[in-house]
Amino acid sequence: GIFAYLNFLCACQRQKIYEILLRGLERLEYRGYDSAGIAVDYPEEGVHIVRKQGKVKMLRGIVFDVEKAEYSSIVTTHVGIAHTRWATHGEPSERNSHPQSSGEDNSFMVVHNGIITNFKDIKLFLEKENYTFTSGTDTEVIPKLAHYIYHHREEDETLTFPEVVERVISQLEGAFALVFKSTMFPKQIVAVKRGSPLLVGIKSERDISMDKVNISYNRQRQNSGDTAFNISGQSAEYFFASDASALIEHTDRVIYLEDDDVTSIIDGSLRINRLQKHAKTDETASRQITTLRLQLQEIMKGNYSTFMEKEIHEQPDSIMNTMRGRLDFNTDTVRLGGLLSHANAIKRCRRIIVIASGTSYNSGVATRQLLEELSDVPVVIELGSDFLDRLCPVFRDDVCIFISQSGETADTLNALRYCKSRGALLVGITNTVGSAYHVKLIVVFTSTLVLRSVSLVPRPIPVKIVSMVMLSVMIGSDSISKQKRCAEIIQGLKELPDMIKKVLKKNDEILSLAKELYEEKSLLLMGRGYNYATCLEVH
């Protein structure tokens, strides 16, 4: 997970800055990780990088295990970056933890989520240029490449921090979210994403009246004053994170970045730049400043021992919130907002393609039979990755339904782009308003989930299933022959939260059964029809 903090003209004790960074990492702990680290400015050392294998609390012990007097000093502008790592390249260790640096002078530092697929080629090139690598990660090539680009510029060329980053990402392949810090550009920060989620939070002493930040392109750099979020010399705080759970205690005003957005904060002003404009993909010339509708208690474990247990026991409320305002149990009707104007197009389509990955795919399998029954249209379920590998034929009279809780699932998002280029009608179910997935859809409705709080099963598949059931009922409700069936389903949905509560009351019995089964070498799961998807989800 990524977290970064910049305070501009905002007096802060160093101890508070470190606490903000560490708390940000603790909010991301549910994702699972094996090491953590931070990079902060330090009076005598220039930059202080602290990394530790293990939990954030172990990192915290090291960070505060120095001269206490230093932490009482005040800084008005400061950049700190932090990270929790799950090992993909290189074993869990301090040297493989993030932030990764360009060298002993820490000219460029980066925290990175994702995978760089061509890092071996870049590493080979840099080794020929006498760069020495100390970690086994794919990430280390990034700050060293930034160092190479900056120090091998033309003699009369002046490179800005965002321009260095742009040249770096033009050489990278893969999926990533990156946040850069540099001693060459003190008190500045640059972030970019491609296929991995990243958002920026804004907090200012004045009310944020702007509702968007305009995008600039390379040709607009010289006159980009109107494309910035400019705080006009007033104090401001900026937060970068890979998940909203790390931001909500600081601010509710956020920007969801899109792929290849190069976001920089220089002299307190936030700018978003893109290398070039693509007519087909750059449909909006701005990024919305949205308001998070989350509460801090939603991301806390409360009285539960784990986030997973909390998520399980909140399913009745999550389901009820998803149905609220959309189902009328008195008239047995369903209303899904933006879908109403496209209902006829959906009913006239030649086929419905449901595209998803992971547990979202399982929710599609669970509801395919019902969707076919109520729509009288063939329904195909596709895995996002397999769908793209085959380049499945898609036509203008197809309807493509995409399910993604985060709104950033790479395979599903790439499939979405492919289907959009083919002219199909796109319908989506997501939990993240403003995500890259959300803004590219023609029709979308948002499932109302409690904030994601665990990356293990069971993810909130019941809410996804309920969302798909409501969509199916809406499609079939205009057919007189199916109105009785639709009414039965709606009444069943009404009873669902209470039925789940009854199951949860059997917690002790379920725990006893689990203790009997967990040491078994194998477990055979069998199911057909609607129960087949349950077997897939448990698998």
TINU-213113 format. One record per residue (C-alpha): residue in one letter; x, y, z. Coordinates in nm, 2 decimals. Example, Ala and Ser with C-alpha at 12.3 -4.5 7.8 and 13.67 -1.06 7.14 Angstrom:
  residuo    east   north      up
        A    1.23   -0.45    0.78
        S    1.37   -0.11    0.71
END
This chain:
  residuo    east   north      up
        G    0.00    0.00    0.00
        I    0.10    0.36   -0.07
        F    0.07    0.66    0.15
        A    0.23    1.00    0.11
        Y    0.19    1.34    0.29
        L    0.29    1.69    0.19
        N    0.22    1.99    0.42
        F    0.26    2.33    0.25
        L    0.30    2.64    0.46
        C    0.14    2.44    0.74
        A    0.35    2.43    1.06
        C    0.39    2.08    1.19
        Q    0.61    1.91    1.44
        R    0.82    1.63    1.29
        Q    0.66    1.39    1.53
        K    0.32    1.47    1.39
        I    0.44    1.42    1.03
        Y    0.58    1.08    1.12
        E    0.26    0.99    1.30
        I    0.05    1.08    1.00
        L    0.27    0.86    0.77
        L    0.26    0.57    1.01
        R   -0.11    0.59    1.07
        G   -0.17    0.60    0.70
        L    0.02    0.27    0.67
        E   -0.18    0.12    0.96
        R   -0.50    0.20    0.77
        L   -0.37   -0.01    0.48
        E   -0.27   -0.31    0.70
        Y   -0.57   -0.51    0.61
        R   -0.43   -0.56    0.26
        G   -0.16   -0.79    0.39
        Y    0.21   -0.71    0.37
        D    0.55   -0.83    0.49
        S    0.75   -0.51    0.53
        A    0.71   -0.14    0.56
        G    0.91    0.18    0.53
        I    0.91    0.56    0.52
        A    1.13    0.84    0.37
        V    1.13    1.18    0.54
        D    1.34    1.50    0.53
        Y    1.60    1.51    0.81
        P    1.80    1.82    0.91
        E    2.15    1.67    0.90
        E    2.11    1.37    0.68
        G    1.91    1.53    0.40
        V    1.67    1.24    0.38
        H    1.60    0.97    0.64
        I    1.48    0.64    0.50
        V    1.36    0.38    0.76
        R    1.26    0.03    0.65
        K    1.17   -0.28    0.84
        Q    1.06   -0.63    0.77
        G    0.74   -0.71    0.96
        K    0.45   -0.51    1.08
        V    0.41   -0.13    1.09
        K    0.43   -0.14    1.47
        M    0.79   -0.27    1.43
        L    0.87    0.02    1.19
        R    0.71    0.26    1.44
        G    0.95    0.13    1.71
        I    1.25    0.21    1.49
        V    1.12    0.55    1.37
        F    1.07    0.68    1.73
        D    1.38    0.51    1.87
        V    1.60    0.82    1.82
        E    1.67    1.15    1.99
        K    1.32    1.27    2.10
        A    1.42    1.64    2.09
        E    1.44    1.62    1.71
        Y    1.08    1.54    1.68
        S    0.96    1.86    1.85
        S    1.12    2.08    1.58
        I    0.87    2.26    1.35
        V    0.87    2.24    0.97
        T    0.63    2.44    0.75
        T    0.67    2.25    0.42
        H    0.77    1.88    0.41
        V    0.73    1.58    0.19
        G    0.71    1.22    0.33
        I    0.64    0.90    0.15
        A    0.55    0.56    0.30
        H    0.48    0.20    0.19
        T    0.37   -0.14    0.30
        R    0.51   -0.42    0.07
        W    0.39   -0.77   -0.03
        A    0.69   -0.94   -0.18
        T    0.66   -1.02   -0.55
        H    1.02   -0.97   -0.66
        G    1.28   -1.04   -0.39
        E    1.22   -1.20   -0.06
        P    1.07   -1.01    0.24
        S    1.37   -0.82    0.38
        E    1.47   -0.47    0.48
        R    1.68   -0.42    0.16
        N    1.38   -0.51   -0.05
        S    1.14   -0.28    0.13
        H    1.02    0.05    0.00
        P    1.10    0.33   -0.04
        Q    1.36    0.23   -0.30
        S    1.64    0.49   -0.37
        S    1.86    0.58   -0.67
        G    2.17    0.55   -0.45
        E    2.34    0.66   -0.13
        D    2.26    1.03   -0.20
        N    1.89    0.95   -0.22
        S    1.85    1.18   -0.52
        F    1.53    1.01   -0.62
        M    1.31    0.78   -0.41
        V    0.99    0.60   -0.50
        V    0.72    0.39   -0.34
        H    0.56    0.15   -0.58
        N    0.25   -0.08   -0.61
        G    0.23   -0.32   -0.90
        I    0.48   -0.50   -1.12
        I    0.73   -0.36   -1.38
        T    0.73   -0.64   -1.65
        N    1.04   -0.50   -1.84
        F    1.25   -0.43   -1.53
        K    1.52   -0.68   -1.64
        D    1.59   -0.50   -1.96
        I    1.61   -0.16   -1.78
        K    1.83   -0.31   -1.51
        L    2.07   -0.45   -1.77
        F    2.09   -0.11   -1.94
        L    2.16    0.07   -1.61
        E    2.42   -0.19   -1.51
        K    2.61   -0.11   -1.83
        E    2.60    0.25   -1.72
        N    2.77    0.15   -1.39
        Y    2.47    0.16   -1.17
        T    2.48   -0.09   -0.88
        F    2.17   -0.27   -0.75
        T    2.13   -0.36   -0.39
        S    1.78   -0.51   -0.38
        G    1.61   -0.80   -0.56
        T    1.31   -0.59   -0.65
        D    1.17   -0.47   -0.98
        T    1.11   -0.13   -0.82
        E    1.48   -0.03   -0.78
        V    1.51    0.03   -1.15
        I    1.27    0.32   -1.13
        P    1.46    0.57   -0.91
        K    1.79    0.47   -1.08
        L    1.63    0.54   -1.42
        A    1.51    0.88   -1.29
        H    1.86    0.95   -1.17
        Y    2.01    0.85   -1.51
        I    1.76    1.06   -1.71
        Y    1.81    1.37   -1.49
        H    2.19    1.36   -1.50
        H    2.21    1.27   -1.87
        R    1.99    1.56   -1.99
        E    2.13    1.81   -2.25
        E    2.37    2.07   -2.11
        D    2.13    2.36   -2.16
        E    1.82    2.16   -2.08
        T    1.62    2.23   -1.77
        L    1.41    1.94   -1.65
        T    1.13    1.98   -1.40
        F    1.04    1.70   -1.16
        P    0.72    1.60   -1.35
        E    0.92    1.59   -1.68
        V    1.17    1.35   -1.53
        V    0.89    1.12   -1.41
        E    0.72    1.14   -1.75
        R    1.04    1.02   -1.92
        V    1.07    0.74   -1.67
        I    0.72    0.61   -1.71
        S    0.75    0.62   -2.09
        Q    1.01    0.34   -2.05
        L    0.81    0.13   -1.81
        E    0.58   -0.16   -1.90
        G    0.34   -0.32   -1.66
        A    0.09   -0.20   -1.40
        F    0.19    0.04   -1.13
        A    0.12    0.33   -0.90
        L    0.42    0.54   -0.81
        V    0.49    0.83   -0.58
        F    0.83    1.01   -0.61
        K    1.03    1.22   -0.37
        S    1.37    1.38   -0.47
        T    1.64    1.58   -0.31
        M    1.70    1.74   -0.65
        F    1.34    1.89   -0.62
        P    1.29    1.95   -0.25
        K    0.94    2.01   -0.11
        Q    0.79    1.87   -0.43
        I    0.61    1.54   -0.50
        V    0.50    1.36   -0.82
        A    0.27    1.07   -0.85
        V    0.15    0.86   -1.15
        K   -0.06    0.55   -1.20
        R   -0.12    0.29   -1.47
        G   -0.35    0.00   -1.40
        S   -0.31    0.03   -1.02
        P   -0.53    0.25   -0.80
        L   -0.41    0.59   -0.66
        L   -0.60    0.89   -0.53
        V   -0.50    1.23   -0.38
        G   -0.67    1.40   -0.09
        I   -0.68    1.77   -0.04
        K   -0.72    1.96    0.28
        S   -0.70    2.34    0.30
        E   -0.77    2.61    0.56
        R   -1.02    2.76    0.33
        D   -1.32    2.59    0.18
        I   -1.24    2.41   -0.14
        S   -1.48    2.57   -0.39
        M   -1.33    2.41   -0.70
        D   -1.50    2.09   -0.81
        K   -1.24    1.98   -1.06
        V   -0.88    2.02   -1.17
        N   -0.83    2.07   -1.54
        I   -0.57    1.86   -1.72
        S   -0.28    2.01   -1.91
        Y   -0.09    1.85   -2.19
        N    0.27    1.90   -2.29
        R    0.19    2.18   -2.53
        Q    0.01    2.37   -2.25
        R    0.29    2.37   -2.00
        Q    0.39    2.73   -2.06
        N    0.05    2.86   -1.98
        S   -0.09    2.61   -1.74
        G   -0.19    2.84   -1.46
        D   -0.56    2.78   -1.52
        T   -0.51    2.40   -1.50
        A   -0.39    2.39   -1.14
        F   -0.55    2.36   -0.81
        N   -0.39    2.67   -0.67
        I   -0.42    2.77   -0.30
        S   -0.28    3.12   -0.36
        G   -0.01    3.12   -0.09
        Q   -0.24    2.97    0.18
        S   -0.15    2.66    0.38
        A   -0.27    2.32    0.24
        E   -0.21    1.95    0.30
        Y   -0.21    1.68    0.04
        F   -0.23    1.31    0.09
        F   -0.17    1.03   -0.16
        A   -0.29    0.68   -0.10
        S   -0.37    0.36   -0.28
        D   -0.70    0.33   -0.09
        A   -0.95    0.58    0.05
        S   -0.93    0.41    0.39
        A   -0.60    0.59    0.46
        L   -0.75    0.93    0.37
        I   -1.09    0.95    0.54
        E   -0.96    1.06    0.88
        H   -0.78    1.36    0.72
        T   -1.01    1.48    0.44
        D   -1.32    1.38    0.24
        R   -1.21    1.58   -0.07
        V   -1.03    1.35   -0.31
        I   -0.94    1.31   -0.68
        Y   -0.93    0.96   -0.83
        L   -0.64    0.96   -1.07
        E   -0.67    0.79   -1.41
        D   -0.40    0.59   -1.60
        D   -0.10    0.80   -1.70
        D   -0.21    1.11   -1.50
        V    0.12    1.27   -1.39
        T    0.02    1.46   -1.07
        S    0.26    1.70   -0.92
        I    0.25    1.94   -0.62
        I    0.49    2.23   -0.66
        D    0.48    2.54   -0.45
        G    0.16    2.42   -0.30
        S   -0.02    2.40   -0.64
        L   -0.16    2.07   -0.77
        R   -0.13    2.00   -1.14
        I   -0.23    1.70   -1.35
        N   -0.04    1.66   -1.68
        R   -0.06    1.40   -1.96
        L    0.20    1.34   -2.22
        Q   -0.04    1.36   -2.51
        K   -0.41    1.37   -2.57
        H   -0.58    1.07   -2.71
        A   -0.91    1.15   -2.87
        K   -1.07    0.82   -2.79
        T   -0.96    0.78   -2.43
        D   -0.92    1.14   -2.30
        E   -1.29    1.21   -2.29
        T   -1.28    1.45   -2.00
        A   -1.03    1.74   -1.98
        S   -1.05    1.75   -1.60
        R   -1.06    1.53   -1.29
        Q   -1.34    1.58   -1.05
        I   -1.28    1.67   -0.68
        T   -1.52    1.43   -0.52
        T   -1.65    1.39   -0.17
        L   -1.59    1.06    0.01
        R   -1.91    0.94    0.17
        L   -1.74    0.72    0.42
        Q   -1.72    0.73    0.80
        L   -1.41    0.65    1.00
        Q   -1.59    0.38    1.20
        E   -1.65    0.20    0.87
        I   -1.28    0.12    0.84
        M   -1.23    0.02    1.20
        K   -1.26   -0.33    1.33
        G   -1.48   -0.22    1.62
        N   -1.55   -0.51    1.85
        Y   -1.46   -0.78    1.59
        S   -1.13   -0.97    1.61
        T   -1.06   -0.93    1.24
        F   -1.17   -0.72    0.95
        M   -1.30   -1.04    0.78
        E   -1.53   -1.11    1.08
        K   -1.65   -0.75    1.07
        E   -1.73   -0.77    0.70
        I   -1.92   -1.09    0.74
        H   -2.14   -0.96    1.02
        E   -2.21   -0.63    0.83
        Q   -2.36   -0.81    0.53
        P   -2.72   -0.76    0.63
        D   -2.67   -0.38    0.66
        S   -2.47   -0.37    0.33
        I   -2.75   -0.55    0.15
        M   -3.02   -0.33    0.29
        N   -2.82   -0.02    0.20
        T   -2.78   -0.15   -0.16
        M   -3.15   -0.20   -0.19
        R   -3.25    0.13   -0.02
        G   -3.40    0.38   -0.27
        R   -3.39    0.12   -0.55
        L   -3.65   -0.13   -0.44
        D   -4.01   -0.05   -0.35
        F   -4.14   -0.35   -0.15
        N   -4.49   -0.21   -0.15
        T   -4.53   -0.19   -0.53
        D   -4.28   -0.47   -0.61
        T   -4.08   -0.24   -0.84
        V   -3.72   -0.16   -0.89
        R   -3.57    0.16   -1.01
        L   -3.20    0.19   -1.11
        G   -3.16    0.55   -1.21
        G   -2.95    0.59   -1.52
        L   -3.04    0.24   -1.65
        L   -3.40    0.34   -1.71
        S   -3.32    0.53   -2.03
        H   -3.13    0.23   -2.17
        A   -3.38   -0.04   -2.06
        N   -3.52   -0.09   -2.41
        A   -3.18   -0.11   -2.57
        I   -3.09   -0.39   -2.32
        K   -3.40   -0.58   -2.39
        R   -3.34   -0.56   -2.77
        C   -2.98   -0.67   -2.76
        R   -2.86   -0.99   -2.92
        R   -2.67   -1.11   -2.61
        I   -2.55   -1.00   -2.27
        I   -2.18   -1.05   -2.18
        V   -2.09   -1.03   -1.81
        I   -1.72   -0.96   -1.76
        A   -1.55   -0.97   -1.43
        S   -1.26   -1.12   -1.23
        G   -1.22   -1.31   -0.91
        T   -1.52   -1.30   -0.67
        S   -1.70   -1.06   -0.91
        Y   -1.69   -1.33   -1.17
        N   -1.84   -1.57   -0.92
        S   -2.13   -1.33   -0.86
        G   -2.19   -1.32   -1.24
        V   -2.20   -1.70   -1.25
        A   -2.45   -1.70   -0.96
        T   -2.69   -1.47   -1.14
        R   -2.66   -1.58   -1.50
        Q   -2.95   -1.82   -1.48
        L   -3.18   -1.55   -1.34
        L   -3.06   -1.29   -1.59
        E   -3.13   -1.53   -1.88
        E   -3.47   -1.62   -1.73
        L   -3.59   -1.26   -1.70
        S   -3.43   -1.11   -2.01
        D   -3.49   -1.39   -2.26
        V   -3.14   -1.30   -2.39
        P   -2.84   -1.53   -2.40
        V   -2.60   -1.45   -2.12
        V   -2.22   -1.52   -2.15
        I   -1.99   -1.50   -1.84
        E   -1.63   -1.41   -1.92
        L   -1.31   -1.38   -1.71
        G   -1.16   -1.04   -1.79
        S   -0.81   -1.18   -1.86
        D   -0.94   -1.47   -2.08
        F   -1.18   -1.24   -2.27
        L   -0.89   -1.01   -2.37
        D   -0.66   -1.29   -2.46
        R   -0.91   -1.42   -2.71
        L   -1.02   -1.08   -2.84
        C   -1.37   -1.21   -2.83
        P   -1.59   -1.06   -3.10
        V   -1.82   -0.78   -2.96
        F   -2.09   -0.61   -3.16
        R   -2.28   -0.28   -3.14
        D   -2.60   -0.46   -3.04
        D   -2.43   -0.64   -2.75
        V   -2.47   -0.53   -2.38
        C   -2.15   -0.57   -2.17
        I   -2.20   -0.58   -1.79
        F   -1.88   -0.52   -1.59
        I   -1.86   -0.60   -1.22
        S   -1.56   -0.46   -1.02
        Q   -1.57   -0.37   -0.65
        S   -1.26   -0.15   -0.66
        G   -1.33    0.00   -1.00
        E   -0.96   -0.05   -1.08
        T   -0.94   -0.42   -1.16
        A   -0.69   -0.42   -1.44
        D   -0.82   -0.71   -1.65
        T   -1.18   -0.59   -1.63
        L   -1.08   -0.23   -1.70
        N   -0.89   -0.33   -2.01
        A   -1.18   -0.54   -2.13
        L   -1.41   -0.24   -2.07
        R   -1.19   -0.02   -2.30
        Y   -1.20   -0.30   -2.56
        C   -1.58   -0.33   -2.56
        K   -1.62    0.04   -2.57
        S   -1.41    0.06   -2.88
        R   -1.65   -0.19   -3.04
        G   -1.95    0.03   -2.97
        A   -2.13   -0.20   -2.73
        L   -2.36   -0.06   -2.45
        L   -2.16   -0.07   -2.13
        V   -2.33   -0.13   -1.79
        G   -2.13   -0.15   -1.47
        I   -2.16   -0.23   -1.10
        T   -1.88   -0.08   -0.88
        N   -1.83    0.03   -0.52
        T   -1.60    0.32   -0.60
        V   -1.75    0.64   -0.74
        G   -1.49    0.83   -0.94
        S   -1.26    0.53   -1.01
        A   -1.12    0.48   -1.36
        Y   -1.38    0.21   -1.41
        H   -1.67    0.43   -1.31
        V   -1.59    0.73   -1.53
        K   -1.55    0.52   -1.85
        L   -1.89    0.35   -1.83
        I   -2.20    0.46   -2.03
        V   -2.44    0.33   -1.76
        V   -2.34    0.27   -1.40
        F   -2.50    0.21   -1.07
        T   -2.30    0.19   -0.75
        S   -2.35   -0.09   -0.50
        T   -2.36    0.05   -0.15
        L   -2.10   -0.16    0.04
        V   -1.93   -0.11    0.36
        L   -1.58    0.00    0.27
        R   -1.35   -0.28    0.16
        S   -1.17   -0.40    0.47
        V   -1.01   -0.73    0.38
        S   -0.85   -0.87    0.07
        L   -0.93   -1.23    0.15
        V   -1.25   -1.42    0.09
        P   -1.53   -1.37    0.17
        R   -1.54   -1.05   -0.02
        P   -1.89   -0.89   -0.03
        I   -2.02   -1.13   -0.29
        P   -2.38   -1.12   -0.15
        V   -2.40   -0.74   -0.23
        K   -2.28   -0.80   -0.59
        I   -2.53   -1.08   -0.63
        V   -2.81   -0.85   -0.50
        S   -2.70   -0.58   -0.74
        M   -2.72   -0.82   -1.03
        V   -3.06   -0.96   -0.92
        M   -3.20   -0.60   -0.91
        L   -3.06   -0.54   -1.26
        S   -3.22   -0.87   -1.38
        V   -3.56   -0.78   -1.23
        M   -3.55   -0.43   -1.38
        I   -3.50   -0.59   -1.73
        G   -3.78   -0.84   -1.69
        S   -4.03   -0.63   -1.50
        D   -4.19   -0.48   -1.82
        S   -4.29   -0.83   -1.94
        I   -4.65   -0.91   -1.82
        S   -4.56   -1.28   -1.81
        K   -4.27   -1.22   -1.58
        Q   -4.42   -0.97   -1.34
        K   -4.53   -1.24   -1.09
        R   -4.18   -1.39   -1.09
        C   -4.03   -1.05   -1.04
        A   -4.26   -0.97   -0.74
        E   -4.16   -1.30   -0.58
        I   -3.79   -1.22   -0.62
        I   -3.84   -0.87   -0.47
        Q   -4.02   -1.01   -0.17
        G   -3.74   -1.26   -0.13
        L   -3.48   -0.97   -0.13
        K   -3.69   -0.80    0.14
        E   -3.64   -1.11    0.36
        L   -3.28   -1.16    0.28
        P   -3.11   -0.94    0.55
        D   -3.31   -1.11    0.83
        M   -3.23   -1.45    0.69
        I   -2.86   -1.37    0.69
        K   -2.89   -1.25    1.05
        K   -3.04   -1.59    1.15
        V   -2.74   -1.76    0.99
        L   -2.49   -1.54    1.17
        K   -2.65   -1.63    1.50
        K   -2.52   -1.98    1.44
        N   -2.16   -1.84    1.46
        D   -2.06   -2.09    1.74
        E   -2.19   -2.39    1.54
        I   -2.01   -2.28    1.23
        L   -1.69   -2.22    1.42
        S   -1.72   -2.57    1.57
        L   -1.76   -2.72    1.22
        A   -1.47   -2.52    1.08
        K   -1.24   -2.66    1.35
        E   -1.34   -3.01    1.25
        L   -1.26   -2.94    0.88
        Y   -0.96   -2.71    0.87
        E   -0.70   -2.98    0.93
        E   -0.84   -3.21    0.66
        K   -0.61   -3.26    0.36
        S   -0.89   -3.22    0.10
        L   -1.25   -3.10    0.09
        L   -1.48   -3.19   -0.20
        L   -1.74   -2.92   -0.28
        M   -2.04   -3.01   -0.50
        G   -2.31   -2.79   -0.63
        R   -2.51   -2.72   -0.94
        G   -2.73   -2.44   -1.07
        Y   -2.72   -2.15   -0.82
        N   -2.51   -2.35   -0.58
        Y   -2.23   -2.39   -0.83
        A   -2.12   -2.03   -0.78
        T   -2.11   -2.09   -0.40
        C   -1.86   -2.37   -0.46
        L   -1.65   -2.14   -0.67
        E   -1.65   -1.87   -0.41
        V   -1.55   -2.11   -0.13
        H   -1.28   -2.28   -0.34
END
